[in-house]
Amino acid sequence: MIGIACACLVLTASASAQVDTGGGDLAGPSEEQASESPSAREIPRNKTTAERISSPNPTTEGVPWSFPVFFDQSLSVRSFNESSQLSYSPNYTWWFTMAPRWMFNPQHSIGVNTTVSIEWTDSPSEEFNRAGFYSREALWEDVRLDYLYSVPVKPAGFMFFVAGDLRLPASKFSRSRKRYVSPGIRFTALRPFSVLQGMQLGLTTAFWGWFSGSNVVLAPSDVTPCRIAPGPGGIATVDTCGGGTSSIKTTTRLTVFWTLVPVDRLALGLGYSALWAQANDLAVGCVDTATGPVCIDDGSPNQHWRSFSNFRATIGYDIKRWLTIALSYDVWAQHPNADGGRENPFFNENSRLIISLTFRADGLYASVRDKRFESAASGTGVEEL
């Protein structure tokens, strides 16, 4: 599975995809603490929502690691309208994602992203294209390793990040194509603005390609299923089983995104991605005849180029500094689609609602740390989280 990491990724996402007071999670030291001593003012603190979403490494101050765990539930919008299909086939899917990261310093970090997905309905591949696979079977998606560099200079307030990616073929989809490894590169430009509690505009461009031993999928009897559902922030694959089309070898992605924090803990986001994928050429087919071999070449009129788009709107709320709930409206579109037309990029039969729950172990650690510091300063015990 080819993944996106919009602001990882982006809202997600990807886009994708984040009120307690007093003794709750601290966004900063209290006035009483800050006035006690210089050392008290230097104590690391948990980040606010605006600070977290504006950081390439969304961890807490004083913690050199982050460990977010995502639980996403996706339901196709047309599930609410049974009459919209000749054969009613709702799609309800879960994703479990872990994305640990280690920060060597404010500029350099490494991370891993791995996901398991499972569909609980029986939507057939033909009717819910780009999201069909065997139901109730847990499937690993491709694992992505990355190295992220944050450019220390900020001209005109812009922030720049460069990342090198390495995808490993953990999914059945990739193994069915004998994929070996996929190197890639990402570049992100981000501009924060002092609007309400915080706002940012950003752009991400990425390129990755696969080294593989087959230009088409193996027969379904060899490795099945050959397709998996696209996770939040990840791109669906459009290749079909049985060698019907060739597999994608390179992908280029361009994403623009916007986030706004009107009040602390509440975040709104929009993201739009355009993707261009080039698939492998098909082998020349030859048949021996009495007068010699007759061969048919690839014959592709567009060199196997395929284009897609992804739109996502998200609203999220930090229940705690370490726990976020979010609701997203997500639309994938193929241009042209299977009928030769151009799908609506903002609403089509593959539109989905996604409920996401994000747990951040580093945020929980920082909340406990901050509470202990607060209790030590006030002479009271540690309050329950």
N, C-alpha and C positions, 0 to 999 in steps of 0.2 A: 504494500500500500504506500502510495506516495503521500507524504504528510506535509502539512503547512504548519509553519509556526509563525503565524502573524503575531502579533504582539500578545505570540506562540501558539504566545504565541498568540495572538496580539490581544484579542479581547477575551480568544479562547480560549480552534482558538480560540493556529490559533486561537480572536477576535476572542481565535477565540477567545477566549475562552475562551468588586470584591467588597438602644443607645444607653451603651452602658455609661454611667458617670460615677464619679467618686471612686469607690473601690473596684470599679471595672477595669478592663484592659486599658493601660496607659498609652496615650499617644505622645506623651512627653512628661517630664517631671513637673510636679506641682510647684506653685510659687513658693510654698514653704520649703520644699526640698531645694529648689534652685537658689534660695537665699542663704542656705546653711553654710556652704563652703564651696570653693572652686572645684574640689574633687567631686562634690555632689552634682554640679552642673555638667561634669564630663562623663557621667554614667551613661552608657548606651541606652537607647530607648527603642520601643517598638515603633514602627513607621505608621504614619497616618495613611488613609486610603489613597490620597493624592500622591504621596511620596512613593508608595508601593507601586502603583501603576505606571509611574514615570521612571522607574528604575529598570535597567536591563536585568539586574539580579534582584528580584523582588524578595529580598531577605530582610532581616532586622539588623540594626546597627549593633556591632560588637559580636555578631555571629557569622563565622566564615563559611556557613553552609546553608542551603535551603532544601526542603524536602516536601514539596506540595504533592498531595494525592487528590486526584479528581474522580468523582463519580458522576457520570452524565447519563441521563435518560432521554431518549429521542422518540418522538411520536410523529408520524407523518400527518400533515394537516388534513389530507383527504380522508383520514380515518374518521373524521367527524361527519363526513358526508357519504353515506353508504351508496347513494344513488349516482355518485360521480363515476362509478366504475361498473362495467358489465359484470365482473366478478369481484366482490368486495374483498380487498386484501390490505388491511391496515399493516403498518410497520412500526413495531415497538422494539427498540434496541437499547442495550446498556453498554457503556464503556467504563473501564477502570484504567486509569493512567497514573503512573508514577514518574516524576521528573526531578530526581535529586541533582543538586549542583554544588560544586565546591569552588569557593572564591579564594584564589591565591593572594589577591590584593584587589583594590577597586578597579583595576584595568583588566585583569586576566582571570578567567574562570573556565571550568569544564563542566559538562552536564551530560546526562543520559535521559532519554525519553522512551518509555515502553508502555504499550497499551494492550489490553485484552478486551475483546468485544463479544457480545452474545445477543442474538435476536430471539425474542420470545414469541413472535408471531410466525406466520407461514406465508409471507409475501413472496410470490414467485419472482425470479429474476426477470422474466419477460415483462411483467406488469410494473414492477418497481425497479426499473433499470438503474444500475450503478449502486444498488443497495441490497441485492439479493444474495443469499447464501443459505447453507443448510441451517435450519432453525435449531435453537437450543443446543448449539455446539460452541463452546468457548474457543475463540480463535485469537492467536497472537498476531499482532501487526508488526511491521518492520521496526526494528530497534534503531534509534538515531542517537549517535554520539556527536558532541559538538564542542568546539573551542571558541569562546567569545572574547573579543577584545573591545573594550570601551575606550574610544579616543579621548584623551584627557582634556584637550582644548575644546572650547565651546564657542565658536565664532558666532556673533549675533544671537547668542542664546541657544543655538542648535546643538543637539547631542548626536553623535555618530557612533555606530557600532558595526563591527565586522565579525562574521562568524564563519568558521569552516565546519562543514557537516560530513559525517560518514554514516551512511545507512547500511544496516546488515539485514540479509534476507531471512527474517524470522517468520514471516507470514507464509501461509500455504500458497497464496497468490504468487509471491516471488519465487518460492521453491518450485512451483509448477513450471516456471519459465527458466529454471536453472540460473537464476540471478546470483552473482557472486558478491558484489559490493557496489555502493553508490556514493562517490564523493560529490560534494556540493559546496557552494559558497553563498552567503547571505550578506546583505548590506542594509542597514536601517538608519534613517535620518529622522530625528524627533525634535519637535519644538514645543516646550511647555509654555503656557500663558497663565498669568495671574488673573483668572476669571473665576469668581466665586471661590470655591475651595481648591480649584485646580482644573486646568484644561490642557489638552495636548493634541497636536496634529502630527501625523507621522506617515512615512512612506517606507516600504520594505521591498526590495527586489532580491530574487533568489534564482539560482540555477543549480540543477543536479542531473546526473546521468547514471545509468546502470551499465555495468559490465556483466554480460550474461552469456550462457552457452546455447541459448535457443532464441530464435526470433519470434516464435509463436508459443502458445501454451501447449503443454503436453495433453494427451487425450485425457478426458475426465476420469477414466478408470485408473490412471497413473497417480494423480494427486487431485483429490477433490475436497471441498469445492475450490474452484480457481478464482473466486471473487470474494471479497469481504466488504462489509459496510464501511463507508467513510466516517471516521470519527469526527467529533467537533474539532474544527481547526485542521482537519486532514482532507486531502483531495480524494475523491472517488476515482476508481479506475473504470474505464469504459470498455475494456477488452472483454470479449466473450470466450466461452469455453470451446474446446474442440478445434482450435486453430482457425476460428472464423475470421479473426483479425489479428494483426501482428501486435506484439507487446510494445509498450512505450519505452523508449531508451533515454530520452532527454526531456526535461521540463523546465520552462522558464515561468516565473511568477512575478507579478507586480501587484502590490497591495497598498491601498491608501486607507488610513483609519483615523478616527476621531474619538476622543473620550472626554467626558466632563464629569466632575465631582461637584454637584450643586451644594451638597452638605456633606460633612464628614460621614464616612461609611457607605454612602450611596454613590454609585457610579453608573453612567450611561455611556453606551458605545455604539459606533457604527463602523462597519468595515466593508470594503469592496475589493475583490481580487480578480484579476484577469490572468489566465494561464494559457500557455501555448506549449503543446506537447508534440514531439515527433516520435513516431513509432518506427520499429525496425522494418527494413525492406523485406519483402517476401522472396523466397528462393525461386529461381527459374525452374519451371517444370518442363521436363522433356519426355517424349514417348518415342521409342524406336519404331520406325515403319520400314516398309520394303525399300523405300527410296532414301532412307536416312532418318535421323532423329528430327522430330518436330518439337520445337520449344516455344513456350509461352513465358514472356518475361513478367516482371512485377505488375506493370500496367497501371500503377497508381497515378491519378491525374494531379495529385497535390503533394506527392512525396510523403504521404502518410502524416500530414500535419493535422492536429486536432486542437480545438480551442474550447475553453470552458470559462465560466465565471462563478463567483461565489459572493453572495450578499449576506451580511449578518447584522442584526440589531440586537443589542443586549442591555439588560438592566440588572445590576447586581447590588447586593447589600452585604456588608460585613457584619454578621451577627456577633462575632467576636473578631479580634484582630487576627485570629488564626482560623476562622471559619467563615466562609463566604457562600451565599446562595445566589444563583443567577438564573434568569429566564432569557432565552435567546430565540429569535426567529431566524432560521437559516435556510438559504435557497441555493442549490447547485443547478447550473444550467449548462447545456452543451450546445455549441454553435458550429455547424448545424446539428440538429438532433437526429434521431433515427429516421424521422419522416422527411428529412431534408430541409426543415424549416428552422427558424431561429427561436429558441425557447425564451419565454419571458424571464429575465434575470432576477425579478423581484417576486414573482409568484408563478409556480407551475406545479405539476403533479408530485414533484419531489420536495416541495416545501416542508419544513419540519419545525416543530417546537422542541426545544432542548432545555431541560432543567438540570442545572449543574450544582454540585456541592463540592467545595474545595476546602480541604483540610491542610493547614501549613504547620508542620511540626516545629519549624524554626520560630514561627509566630507564637505557638503555645509555650515554647521554651522561654522566649523573651517576656511573655506575659507573666509567667511564674517568677522570672528574675526580677521584673519591675515591681511586682507585688512584694517580694521579699525586701527589696530596697526600700519600698514605701513603708512597710511594717517596721523595718529596722530604724528608719528615720523618726517614726511616730511612737515607737516603743510598744506597738501592738503586734499580735500574731498575724500570720499570713491568712488573708481572707480566702474563702473558697472561690474557685474560678466560676 
